[in-house]
Amino acid sequence: MSGAEGHYRALEALYASAPVNQLFPSRLEVLGEGRARIRFTVEEGVYHAAGAAHGTIYFKMLDDAAFYAANSMVSDRFLLTTAFNLHFTKPVRAGEVIAEGQWISGRRRVFIAEAHLTDSEGDEIGRGTGTFMRSHIPLSGLPGYRPDDRLG
């Protein structure tokens, strides 16, 4: 697989290879240019003291969805998050949550993308907007980024 589809599958493999995703099991789908989706399940292991998902999980999934939406636009370099604005709109206690990311603007050095989280009932539980900058890190040099990798 080559071209854009190869890049998207390689980004999915890169996401799956990140050690942090052992702590927060989730699955990335790059849906097309400027679009990404992450699916995960909220369980007690990510609760704060009041019995709902901690803001850490909101940030991680929103940042990742927006980041991969933006990085789908760039096939040579790894992007870095330089800022992220987050809004919590509803607590979530359990079930599947989907983070949807969408590229907004930028094509050279700085990219803007947004993401929103929905719970299993389709209600929005959070949203955010991020700024991402092209780094000096080549995607091709990252061990998890391989266009021929397949996710199971």
JOLIN-V989180 format. One record per residue. N is the residue number from 1. RES is the residue in one letter. BURIAL is I if it has 24 or more other ideal C-beta (glycine too) atoms within 12 Angstrom, else O. Layout:
BEGIN
n: <N	N>
res: <RES	RES>
burial: <BURIAL	BURIAL>
END
This chain:
BEGIN
n: <1	2	3	4	5	6	7	8	9	10	11	12	13	14	15	16	17	18	19	20	21	22	23	24	25	26	27	28	29	30	31	32	33	34	35	36	37	38	39	40	41	42	43	44	45	46	47	48	49	50	51	52	53	54	55	56	57	58	59	60	61	62	63	64	65	66	67	68	69	70	71	72	73	74	75	76	77	78	79	80	81	82	83	84	85	86	87	88	89	90	91	92	93	94	95	96	97	98	99	100	101	102	103	104	105	106	107	108	109	110	111	112	113	114	115	116	117	118	119	120	121	122	123	124	125	126	127	128	129	130	131	132	133	134	135	136	137	138	139	140	141	142	143	144	145	146	147	148	149	150	151	152>
res: <M	S	G	A	E	G	H	Y	R	A	L	E	A	L	Y	A	S	A	P	V	N	Q	L	F	P	S	R	L	E	V	L	G	E	G	R	A	R	I	R	F	T	V	E	E	G	V	Y	H	A	A	G	A	A	H	G	T	I	Y	F	K	M	L	D	D	A	A	F	Y	A	A	N	S	M	V	S	D	R	F	L	L	T	T	A	F	N	L	H	F	T	K	P	V	R	A	G	E	V	I	A	E	G	Q	W	I	S	G	R	R	R	V	F	I	A	E	A	H	L	T	D	S	E	G	D	E	I	G	R	G	T	G	T	F	M	R	S	H	I	P	L	S	G	L	P	G	Y	R	P	D	D	R	L	G>
burial: <O	O	O	O	O	O	I	I	I	I	I	I	I	I	I	I	O	I	O	O	O	O	O	I	O	I	I	I	I	I	I	O	I	I	I	I	I	I	I	I	I	I	O	O	O	I	O	O	O	O	O	I	I	I	I	O	I	I	I	I	I	I	I	I	I	I	I	I	I	I	I	I	I	I	I	O	I	I	I	O	I	O	O	I	O	I	O	I	O	O	I	I	O	O	O	I	I	I	I	I	I	I	I	O	O	O	O	O	O	I	I	I	I	I	I	I	I	I	I	O	O	O	O	O	I	I	I	I	I	I	I	I	I	I	O	O	O	O	I	O	O	O	O	I	I	O	O	O	O	O	O	O>
END
